[in-house]
Amino acid sequence: MPASNTSYPRTKIKILLLENISDSAVEELQHGGYQEIRRLNGAVSEAELVDAVKGVHLLGIRSKTQITKPVLEAADKLLAVGCFCIGTNQVDLRSATENGIAVFNAPHANTRSVAELVIGLCVMLIRKISDKNAAAHRGEWLKEAKGSFELRGKTLGIVGYGNIGSQVSTMAEAMGMQVIYYDIATKLPLGNAKPMRSLSELLQASDIVTLHVPSDATTRNMINAQTLADLKNGSILLNYSRGDVVDLEALRNSIDSGKLSGAAVDVFPHEPEKNGDAFSSVLQGLPNVILTPHIGGSTEEAQANIGLDVTAKLIKYLELGTSEGSHTVPPVSLPPQEDTHRILHIHRNIPGVLGEINSRLSKRGINITGQYLKTNEQIGYVILDVDSNISNEAFEILKDVDGTVKTRLVY
């Protein structure tokens, strides 16, 4: 829709971006006519954010900023949150849903960056490069083949065969590895990869195990003393998924005992809020252990792609009401129609709301030219296109419908 047709001038939409979100996002917003863009470096505390979100329409964060219930309740004009990263676990999704705030992320945009790094780490760990590198920096010459191996012919076990896991699978096969995987959902294999019936079965058969799972009740500490015991002696573990998936004390014990010959960890249960802050882990100082500061997807290409992906979703939601990709507002998409005005209505998921909407509009002789409803457990979301000459009246009627959470005139 042309800028002149939007109900709320783009120049007055206030946007707050935290944590050094890519310039690609800012450029895309500016190209769309949005000018009120404020950027803050790093994450901020809850108290600071409660104050900062007042009057903000769009909020952009990465993985460090915690969007809590008090923050969402203080956000008096907030329409959507863009998580410029893979996950949304840093957002109180239930509270966002109750407040009719859409939450978007970019689940696929940094897939390649993570997959490439995982393959690189497999080479580094199986050759014990980190130890030899550290020795060379100390002035010590460790030229030996003992304990160093090729990836070719080794078995890679992938836990979580989603977007990242499946791409790691393809790249590992290209390196000559045998690939097996375990996922709680049925996933078709790529190439010659083989599914395993259980996590234990996968661990027992793998030379290297890489984790690519979300953080939830089923995955917390899924790698613990018991599951580590299932691994082959001398095997390697990589965690580039979520910080609470591995019991780090148990992992340290497995490396100290020689059960595991190496590990790479990028995510931790507690991480510093910003660059330069102190970092501590029980894995520090261990041989053939590579620790990285949550940079699995941190390449310039990935951040630019994430910036474009999330920004496109935010703009489509703002200008058309399209909520596909949202984790809170039910996914709805309705093409724009000529000579109409579009109204969005978010309401509590209670019986009879759509009937009441249609009844009220019908009694006033308001013609609906397009309509779509979708619900989740908490809320329902309706897009309505109505005759343009009576849209203001329709908007006021919808605001008074029982159970209304939020109503917005889009254009």
Buried (B, 14 or more C-beta within 10 A) or exposed (E): EEEEEBBBEBEEBBBBBBBBBBEBBBBBBEEBBBBBBEBBEBBBEBEEBBEBBEEBBBBBBBBBBBBBBBBBBBBEEBBBBBBBBBBBBBBBBEBBBBBBBBBBBBBBBBBBBBBBBBBEBBEBBBBBBBBBEEEEEEEEEEEEEEEEBEBEEBBBBBBBBBBBBBBBBEBBBEBEBBBBBBBEEEBEBBEEBEBBEEBBBBBBBBBBBBBBBBBEEEBBBBBBEEBBEBBBEEBBBBBBBBBBBBBBEBBBBBBEEEBBBBBBBBBBBEBBEEEEEEEEBEBEEBEBBBBBEBEBBBBEEBBBBBBBBBBBBBBBBBBBBBBEBBBBBBBBBBEBEEEBBBBBBBBBBEEEBBEBBBEBBEEEEBEBBBBBBBBBEBBBBBBBBBBBEBBBBBBEBBEEBEBBBBBBBBB
